[in-house]
Amino acid sequence: MAFLSGLSVAITACLLVNAIAYSAKHGTTLSKLTALQSLVFNNAQATVTLDSTALKQLVKLASNGISQTRTEGVGFSVYVKAEDLTLGGGQTLIYDGVLTNDGNGYDDRTGVFTCPLAGTYMFVVDSLSRKPTSFHLYHNRTIVASLHISNNLPSHTYVQISRTVILRLRKGDHVKVVSDKSKPGTAHRGYSGFSGARLY
């Protein structure tokens, strides 16, 4: 009888490991995997007593593995609505047009992204301006990237500038775009935006 119980536990372990591996490879939904896990567990109960410590630990480990692999996506893409937004020196740009805000990290009232989930993120800042302009991307209180348009632009000339960075963030970190104190410049409707997404 002990041999049969041990064999059943081994078979159950093999089935659960294969189910989790298949889920990771083929994107099986959590509900399908949970149903499969329940089926395997119920089948194991037919041959192994309910107080089997090994079986309970196996099911717990499998459940923990499933929950740890399910993470919500974090990403946002916002833009300036105004036709020609003139900025003051040292002003945080408030991108008031929101295309996406998965995870609700971006606040369109303050212009600040607050990291809801630690990880590695990519940020893109772009702007269209017809005046000398300088912007800085801040990670908390540190400038991590800058964008600049020089003073010597021909009249009625618009210039598109862009910058991309990848940052490691902790939960609660802040990322924002701030105009330079000496050359605040302008941001133009639809052509000036701020985007970010958690990569992993």
MITI-608092 format. One record per residue (C-alpha): residue in one letter; z, y, x; residue number from 0. Coordinates in steps of 0.001 Angstrom, whole numbers. Layout:
REM MITI-608092
R  residu        w        v        u  num
R       A        Z        Y        X  NUM
...
***
This chain:
REM MITI-608092
R  residu        w        v        u  num
R       M        0        0        0    0
R       A      851     2345     2881    1
R       F    -2593     1630     4337    2
R       L    -4305     2571     1044    3
R       S    -2262     5774      776    4
R       G    -3171     6738     4322    5
R       L    -6833     5938     3691    6
R       S    -6832     8058      522    7
R       V    -5322    11012     2376    8
R       A    -7950    10679     5115    9
R       I   -10779    10533     2552   10
R       T    -9330    13547      713   11
R       A    -9096    15496     3975   12
R       C   -12690    14646     4836   13
R       L   -13946    15718     1401   14
R       L   -12075    19041     1488   15
R       V   -13267    19878     5002   16
R       N   -16858    19085     4006   17
R       A   -16544    21159      829   18
R       I   -15278    24193     2750   19
R       A   -17991    23819     5404   20
R       Y   -20673    23528     2714   21
R       S   -19289    26617      976   22
R       A   -19416    28675     4165   23
R       K   -22981    27549     4923   24
R       H   -24506    27780     1467   25
R       G   -22457    30540     -156   26
R       T   -20917    28374    -2880   27
R       T   -18875    30520    -5247   28
R       L   -15087    30374    -5219   29
R       S   -14964    28941    -8748   30
R       K   -17237    26023    -7819   31
R       L   -15235    25273    -4687   32
R       T   -11957    25513    -6611   33
R       A   -13296    23077    -9209   34
R       L   -14360    20686    -6445   35
R       Q   -10973    21020    -4774   36
R       S    -9243    20267    -8088   37
R       L   -11448    17210    -8604   38
R       V   -10625    15878    -5142   39
R       F    -6922    16610    -5623   40
R       N    -6831    14871    -9019   41
R       N    -8680    11873    -7583   42
R       A    -6173    11686    -4750   43
R       Q    -3288    11708    -7247   44
R       A    -4564     8451    -8697   45
R       T    -3847     6601    -5457   46
R       V    -1233     8750    -3685   47
R       T     2139     9796    -5088   48
R       L     2531    13448    -6111   49
R       D     5211    14152    -3502   50
R       S     2896    13299     -615   51
R       T     3733    15994     1953   52
R       A      523    15494     3920   53
R       L    -1685    15913      848   54
R       K      151    19038     -348   55
R       Q     -141    20647     3089   56
R       L    -3843    19808     3207   57
R       V    -4512    21449     -167   58
R       K    -2447    24504      849   59
R       L    -4400    24890     4096   60
R       A    -7702    24607     2232   61
R       S    -6586    27229     -314   62
R       N    -5509    29621     2437   63
R       G    -8853    29195     4179   64
R       I   -10711    30098      983   65
R       S    -8633    33216      319   66
R       Q    -8983    34461     3896   67
R       T   -12776    34257     3832   68
R       R   -13046    36387      675   69
R       T   -12998    40065     1662   70
R       E   -14180    42941     -472   71
R       G   -16998    45067      903   72
R       V   -16335    48627     2050   73
R       G   -19155    51143     2233   74
R       F   -20152    54588     1044   75
R       S   -23179    56862     1036   76
R       V   -22847    60512       21   77
R       Y   -24922    63686      226   78
R       V   -24831    67460     -266   79
R       K   -25851    68621    -3744   80
R       A   -26190    72331    -2952   81
R       E   -29626    73824    -2221   82
R       D   -28354    75519      944   83
R       L   -24654    75019     1718   84
R       T   -23370    77704     4106   85
R       L   -20301    76568     6011   86
R       G   -17370    78349     7563   87
R       G   -16184    77577    11080   88
R       G   -14038    74453    11333   89
R       Q   -14748    73496     7721   90
R       T   -14759    69869     6552   91
R       L   -18083    69095     4892   92
R       I   -17608    67947     1331   93
R       Y   -20471    65678      333   94
R       D   -20219    65925    -3436   95
R       G   -23127    63657    -4377   96
R       V   -21977    60025    -4340   97
R       L   -24547    57220    -4189   98
R       T   -22090    54413    -3455   99
R       N   -18364    54207    -2756  100
R       D   -17447    50521    -2524  101
R       G   -13759    50184    -1749  102
R       N   -13135    53803    -2867  103
R       G   -12515    54970      698  104
R       Y   -14463    58232      413  105
R       D   -12869    61177    -1425  106
R       D   -15514    63575    -2779  107
R       R   -12847    66264    -3296  108
R       T   -11831    66451      371  109
R       G   -14861    64999     2190  110
R       V   -12611    62524     4018  111
R       F   -13105    58758     4327  112
R       T    -9780    56905     4460  113
R       C   -10123    53360     5787  114
R       P    -8955    50868     3114  115
R       L    -9448    47769     5283  116
R       A    -9176    47459     9065  117
R       G   -12329    46462    10918  118
R       T   -15414    47659    12757  119
R       Y   -17409    50314    10901  120
R       M   -20745    52042    11348  121
R       F   -21102    55717    10385  122
R       V   -24256    57819    10088  123
R       V   -24302    61611     9761  124
R       D   -27524    63518     9161  125
R       S   -28319    67078     8242  126
R       L   -31248    69391     7607  127
R       S   -30760    73026     8579  128
R       R   -32778    76158     9282  129
R       K   -30000    77911    11219  130
R       P   -28131    77181    14454  131
R       T   -25769    74397    13480  132
R       S   -23125    72195    15078  133
R       F   -21176    69427    13368  134
R       H   -18562    67034    14713  135
R       L   -17583    63591    13467  136
R       Y   -13829    63121    13661  137
R       H   -11904    59864    13844  138
R       N    -8439    61057    12900  139
R       R    -8008    64063    15262  140
R       T   -10561    63015    17874  141
R       I   -14219    64096    18008  142
R       V   -16291    60925    18432  143
R       A   -19800    62364    17901  144
R       S   -21550    65728    17588  145
R       L   -24809    67082    16156  146
R       H   -26432    70336    17218  147
R       I   -29352    72658    16444  148
R       S   -30039    75412    18985  149
R       N   -30312    79168    18461  150
R       N   -34019    79402    19257  151
R       L   -35615    78205    16038  152
R       P   -38836    79825    14820  153
R       S   -38407    81496    11451  154
R       H   -38694    79276     8357  155
R       T   -38273    76153    10500  156
R       Y   -36075    73299     9314  157
R       V   -34697    70727    11722  158
R       Q   -33332    67288    10836  159
R       I   -30507    65997    13030  160
R       S   -28740    62629    12942  161
R       R   -26036    60659    14729  162
R       T   -24832    57049    14432  163
R       V   -21568    55618    15777  164
R       I   -19657    52352    15547  165
R       L   -15863    52630    15401  166
R       R   -12906    50289    15207  167
R       L   -10635    51514    12431  168
R       R    -7163    50660    11261  169
R       K    -6148    50828     7633  170
R       G    -5333    54449     6789  171
R       D    -7494    55990     9556  172
R       H    -9522    59057     8573  173
R       V   -13161    59867     9331  174
R       K   -14800    63180     8396  175
R       V   -17531    65641     9362  176
R       V   -16406    69127    10426  177
R       S   -18505    72203    11204  178
R       D   -18147    73760    14643  179
R       K   -16037    76919    14883  180
R       S   -18740    78907    16675  181
R       K   -21890    77589    14919  182
R       P   -20991    76349    11443  183
R       G   -24578    76498    10133  184
R       T   -25851    75075     6857  185
R       A   -26500    71761     5149  186
R       H   -29456    71307     2810  187
R       R   -29578    69470     -524  188
R       G   -30657    65830     -446  189
R       Y   -31426    65907     3292  190
R       S   -27835    66085     4513  191
R       G   -25644    63028     4141  192
R       F   -22782    60927     5408  193
R       S   -22645    57125     5221  194
R       G   -20327    54414     6451  195
R       A   -19937    50660     6093  196
R       R   -17595    47950     7335  197
R       L   -19560    45561     9536  198
R       Y   -16845    42954    10149  199
***
